[in-house]
Amino acid sequence: MDFKKAIENHCDWKIQFRAAINRKEKMDVATIARDNCCELGRWLESEGHIIYGYLESFKQCSTAHTHFHHEAAKVAEQINAQHFEEAEVMIGIHSEFDKASRAVNIAIIKLRAEALVK
């Protein structure tokens, strides 16, 4: 797993949301909500679970990742409902999405650190 890329990919969601807001585009809420539709999610459910599933940092990463996708789906729902101002607030600093984004990034970093020593 390329942990750096996983962090970048999850940070990119804010950019994707802003682009959808600016272009007034619909988003695929069902896919965004599923935590196994991205590379990290697929890895967490397969190879990652087999190799690192016993690590506490793995469990924390998996939980944080699921929560991130839950919060991301909420933002996408607001965009699809054309509640663009609300969606902007939802991706702002200190929002639930922002907290979930930070949490998943920290969890990925912790998992990477623990995985490197195992």
QUIDA-V393040 format. One record per backbone hydrogen bond with DSSP energy under -1.0 kcal/mol. NH is the residue of the N-H (numbers start at 1). CO is the residue of the C=O. Records with the same first field share a line. If there is no record, write none. Layout:
# QUIDA-V393040
NH=CO  CO
This chain:
# QUIDA-V393040
3=1
6=2
7=3
8=4
9=5
10=6
11=7
12=8
14=11
16=12
17=13
18=14
19=15
20=16
21=17
22=18
23=19
25=20
29=27
32=28
33=29
37=34
42=38
43=39
44=40
45=41
48=43
50=46
51=47
52=48
53=49
55=52
59=55
60=56
61=57
62=58
63=59
64=60
65=61
66=62
67=63
68=64
69=65
70=66
71=67
72=68
73=69
74=70
75=71
76=72
77=73
78=74
79=75
80=76
81=77
82=79
83=78
84=82
87=83
88=84
89=85
90=86
91=87
92=89
95=92
99=95
100=96
101=97
102=98
103=99
104=100
105=101
106=102
107=103
108=104
109=105
110=106
111=107
112=108
113=109
114=110
115=111
116=112
